[in-house]
Amino acid sequence: MKLEWLERIYRLFGPDNGCCPVCERQLRNGSAAFPVSIRHETPRTILSSLCGECAGRIPWIDEAACLVCGRPERCGDCLRRTNRHFRCCREAVRYDPAMRQWLAQYKYRGLERLEPVLAAMLAMPAERMIGRLAFDAVTAVPLAEERLLERGFNQAERLAARICDWYRVPYVPLLRRIRHTSKMSFIGRGGRLENMKGSFAVDISLSGLEGREPERVLLVDDIYTTGSTMNECAYVIRRSFPACEVYGVLLARS
């Protein structure tokens, strides 16, 4: 009983460092340090606002074993793929149950307070990519119109916009979805590859490129599974701009 009363007194009169944006528990002694290097102050501050428990649940991918897709283990998909249209991709975290829950809460339940946290996580691979290469534009994988109306926003576009704001790279709405596809979570690898064919097109009228052909584009999405979405988007970009190199940054690698 004494401990319970002491905790109540501490909650009432102890120092208040705000609330964790994920679990909304009050922070008393600050958060745990996150074990990856992010130089930009804004995403660092956002990640520092997490409580120690939530910060400890993030399964960071600090080093990629597959230099093509960024997977932290050897990747059979990249060994099998004969026609790859993107140069390489990097992800922030593994797509484990905790990250599946955070993304679902953001995408399907509209918990917008998670958006800065997810974008700050994405900043880790984006900052490394942008620090190494000069990009003419950042773009995002588009949603089908039906899903956009249902959800109200495109999560990849929203995350990309924050990256562009932090790192001063122009956002270009380069792609549009021209075919509604089945939900990818219910489809195997072969079906995913076939499902994505003919799903995207480059819309130069919306691109804002003003007649310029981009030499290097950074493509943003939330989850990398087989790479079929990333590869199809890169294919249509390079079909319009043959000299363009397409790189990808994604939040999670399944």
C-alpha positions as semicolon CSV with decimal commas, in nm:
position;residue;x (nm);y (nm);z (nm)
1;M;0,000;0,000;0,000
2;K;0,283;0,240;0,086
3;L;0,431;0,198;-0,265
4;E;0,093;0,271;-0,425
5;W;0,059;0,593;-0,229
6;L;0,415;0,694;-0,308
7;E;0,345;0,640;-0,680
8;R;0,028;0,851;-0,658
9;I;0,215;1,131;-0,482
10;Y;0,491;1,114;-0,744
11;R;0,239;1,128;-1,027
12;L;0,076;1,433;-0,868
13;F;0,385;1,628;-0,765
14;G;0,678;1,472;-0,946
15;P;0,846;1,634;-1,249
16;D;0,641;1,604;-1,566
17;N;0,834;1,559;-1,891
18;G;0,521;1,523;-2,107
19;C;0,358;1,211;-2,250
20;C;0,489;0,943;-2,480
21;P;0,327;1,002;-2,823
22;V;0,277;0,627;-2,874
23;C;0,139;0,494;-2,543
24;E;0,049;0,836;-2,392
25;R;0,203;0,748;-2,057
26;Q;0,359;1,036;-1,871
27;L;0,735;1,066;-1,892
28;R;0,913;1,123;-1,564
29;N;1,280;1,060;-1,623
30;G;1,301;1,104;-1,998
31;S;1,316;0,830;-2,260
32;A;1,571;0,564;-2,336
33;A;1,840;0,656;-2,586
34;F;1,781;0,519;-2,936
35;P;2,070;0,318;-3,079
36;V;2,094;0,469;-3,429
37;S;2,256;0,781;-3,564
38;I;2,025;1,063;-3,678
39;R;2,186;1,404;-3,708
40;H;1,881;1,620;-3,778
41;E;1,753;1,780;-3,459
42;T;1,378;1,749;-3,531
43;P;1,351;1,371;-3,577
44;R;1,598;1,325;-3,290
45;T;1,373;1,533;-3,063
46;I;1,063;1,341;-3,171
47;L;1,225;1,004;-3,100
48;S;1,355;1,135;-2,768
49;S;0,994;1,202;-2,667
50;L;0,918;0,827;-2,656
51;C;0,908;0,651;-2,322
52;G;1,179;0,393;-2,259
53;E;0,943;0,101;-2,319
54;C;0,820;0,224;-2,658
55;A;1,170;0,330;-2,765
56;G;1,293;-0,018;-2,674
57;R;1,027;-0,182;-2,895
58;I;1,165;-0,028;-3,217
59;P;1,351;-0,305;-3,409
60;W;1,602;-0,082;-3,589
61;I;1,789;-0,203;-3,898
62;D;2,124;-0,036;-3,847
63;E;2,313;-0,244;-4,105
64;A;2,182;-0,403;-4,426
65;A;2,296;-0,755;-4,515
66;C;2,136;-0,731;-4,861
67;L;2,284;-0,427;-5,033
68;V;1,996;-0,421;-5,284
69;C;1,682;-0,421;-5,071
70;G;1,826;-0,339;-4,728
71;R;1,715;-0,657;-4,556
72;P;1,925;-0,737;-4,246
73;E;1,958;-1,100;-4,365
74;R;2,056;-1,257;-4,696
75;C;1,770;-1,200;-4,941
76;G;1,641;-1,468;-5,177
77;D;1,403;-1,228;-5,351
78;C;1,688;-1,011;-5,478
79;L;1,881;-1,316;-5,596
80;R;1,578;-1,434;-5,797
81;R;1,482;-1,097;-5,947
82;T;1,618;-1,071;-6,302
83;N;1,471;-0,732;-6,398
84;R;1,538;-0,478;-6,125
85;H;1,458;-0,117;-6,205
86;F;1,557;0,051;-5,877
87;R;1,918;0,087;-5,763
88;C;1,870;0,000;-5,396
89;C;1,637;0,047;-5,100
90;R;1,689;0,099;-4,729
91;E;1,446;0,059;-4,440
92;A;1,436;0,190;-4,085
93;V;1,298;-0,111;-3,896
94;R;1,192;-0,473;-3,919
95;Y;0,820;-0,522;-3,973
96;D;0,756;-0,706;-3,647
97;P;0,427;-0,723;-3,446
98;A;0,496;-0,393;-3,267
99;M;0,559;-0,206;-3,593
100;R;0,256;-0,374;-3,753
101;Q;0,045;-0,240;-3,465
102;W;0,187;0,113;-3,486
103;L;0,134;0,131;-3,862
104;A;-0,218;-0,010;-3,837
105;Q;-0,310;0,244;-3,571
106;Y;-0,185;0,523;-3,794
107;K;-0,316;0,401;-4,133
108;Y;-0,650;0,247;-4,039
109;R;-0,749;0,408;-3,707
110;G;-0,633;0,759;-3,786
111;L;-0,400;0,806;-3,487
112;E;-0,223;1,104;-3,639
113;R;-0,004;1,155;-3,332
114;L;0,198;0,857;-3,457
115;E;0,284;1,027;-3,787
116;P;0,578;1,234;-3,655
117;V;0,719;0,926;-3,480
118;L;0,701;0,711;-3,793
119;A;0,849;0,990;-4,004
120;A;1,131;1,036;-3,751
121;M;1,206;0,664;-3,777
122;L;1,209;0,691;-4,157
123;A;1,457;0,978;-4,122
124;M;1,732;0,731;-4,032
125;P;1,762;0,564;-4,378
126;A;1,650;0,881;-4,560
127;E;1,920;1,092;-4,398
128;R;2,187;0,838;-4,490
129;M;2,064;0,821;-4,849
130;I;2,027;1,198;-4,891
131;G;2,363;1,258;-4,726
132;R;2,533;1,027;-4,977
133;L;2,351;1,120;-5,299
134;A;2,199;1,433;-5,452
135;F;1,830;1,386;-5,541
136;D;1,632;1,598;-5,784
137;A;1,307;1,499;-5,618
138;V;1,135;1,283;-5,359
139;T;0,811;1,110;-5,450
140;A;0,579;0,855;-5,289
141;V;0,400;0,538;-5,393
142;P;0,041;0,649;-5,465
143;L;-0,274;0,490;-5,327
144;A;-0,564;0,375;-5,540
145;E;-0,848;0,629;-5,540
146;E;-1,080;0,388;-5,354
147;R;-0,828;0,341;-5,072
148;L;-0,751;0,711;-5,059
149;L;-1,120;0,795;-5,019
150;E;-1,160;0,523;-4,758
151;R;-0,853;0,621;-4,555
152;G;-0,849;0,995;-4,619
153;F;-0,475;1,023;-4,672
154;N;-0,177;0,852;-4,832
155;Q;0,060;0,750;-4,554
156;A;0,363;0,729;-4,785
157;E;0,298;1,080;-4,917
158;R;0,259;1,224;-4,566
159;L;0,583;1,063;-4,444
160;A;0,765;1,177;-4,759
161;A;0,645;1,535;-4,707
162;R;0,805;1,545;-4,363
163;I;1,132;1,407;-4,497
164;C;1,131;1,674;-4,769
165;D;1,067;1,948;-4,515
166;W;1,347;1,832;-4,284
167;Y;1,610;1,770;-4,551
168;R;1,515;2,041;-4,802
169;V;1,453;1,815;-5,099
170;P;1,157;1,901;-5,329
171;Y;0,854;1,675;-5,321
172;V;0,719;1,583;-5,665
173;P;0,386;1,397;-5,713
174;L;0,538;1,199;-5,995
175;L;0,321;0,886;-5,991
176;R;-0,047;0,807;-6,007
177;R;-0,227;0,479;-5,959
178;I;-0,420;0,369;-6,267
179;R;-0,540;0,030;-6,149
180;H;-0,687;-0,083;-5,819
181;T;-0,513;-0,398;-5,693
182;S;-0,609;-0,664;-5,440
183;K;-0,474;-0,632;-5,086
184;M;-0,117;-0,754;-5,098
185;S;-0,125;-0,914;-4,752
186;F;-0,335;-1,200;-4,892
187;I;-0,114;-1,269;-5,196
188;G;0,205;-1,476;-5,229
189;R;0,528;-1,360;-5,392
190;G;0,438;-1,465;-5,747
191;G;0,093;-1,311;-5,717
192;R;0,237;-0,985;-5,585
193;L;0,466;-0,952;-5,885
194;E;0,179;-1,012;-6,128
195;N;-0,064;-0,800;-5,927
196;M;0,148;-0,485;-5,954
197;K;0,201;-0,489;-6,332
198;G;0,032;-0,196;-6,503
199;S;-0,074;-0,038;-6,173
200;F;0,116;0,291;-6,202
201;A;0,187;0,566;-6,449
202;V;0,399;0,880;-6,452
203;D;0,189;1,195;-6,462
204;I;0,424;1,459;-6,599
205;S;0,148;1,724;-6,583
206;L;0,142;1,690;-6,203
207;S;0,513;1,645;-6,154
208;G;0,622;2,007;-6,131
209;L;0,943;1,918;-6,312
210;E;0,882;2,195;-6,568
211;G;1,037;2,006;-6,857
212;R;1,342;1,887;-6,663
213;E;1,430;1,519;-6,664
214;P;1,528;1,403;-6,316
215;E;1,861;1,224;-6,285
216;R;1,790;1,075;-5,943
217;V;1,460;1,020;-5,759
218;L;1,401;0,900;-5,402
219;L;1,084;0,688;-5,375
220;V;0,910;0,657;-5,036
221;D;0,674;0,384;-4,914
222;D;0,581;0,229;-4,582
223;I;0,656;-0,146;-4,614
224;Y;0,892;-0,351;-4,833
225;T;0,784;-0,715;-4,868
226;T;0,893;-0,859;-5,204
227;G;0,984;-0,530;-5,369
228;S;0,720;-0,568;-5,639
229;T;0,563;-0,227;-5,572
230;M;0,898;-0,052;-5,559
231;N;1,017;-0,224;-5,875
232;E;0,701;-0,146;-6,073
233;C;0,711;0,221;-5,969
234;A;1,078;0,243;-6,064
235;Y;1,000;0,077;-6,398
236;V;0,740;0,336;-6,500
237;I;0,961;0,625;-6,383
238;R;1,252;0,497;-6,592
239;R;1,025;0,432;-6,888
240;S;0,949;0,807;-6,892
241;F;1,301;0,912;-6,788
242;P;1,544;0,643;-6,909
243;A;1,851;0,806;-6,756
244;C;1,692;0,842;-6,412
245;E;1,819;0,640;-6,115
246;V;1,552;0,539;-5,861
247;Y;1,636;0,473;-5,496
248;G;1,391;0,378;-5,223
249;V;1,349;0,445;-4,852
250;L;1,080;0,266;-4,657
251;L;0,972;0,253;-4,298
252;A;0,975;-0,125;-4,252
253;R;1,119;-0,443;-4,406
254;S;0,909;-0,757;-4,368
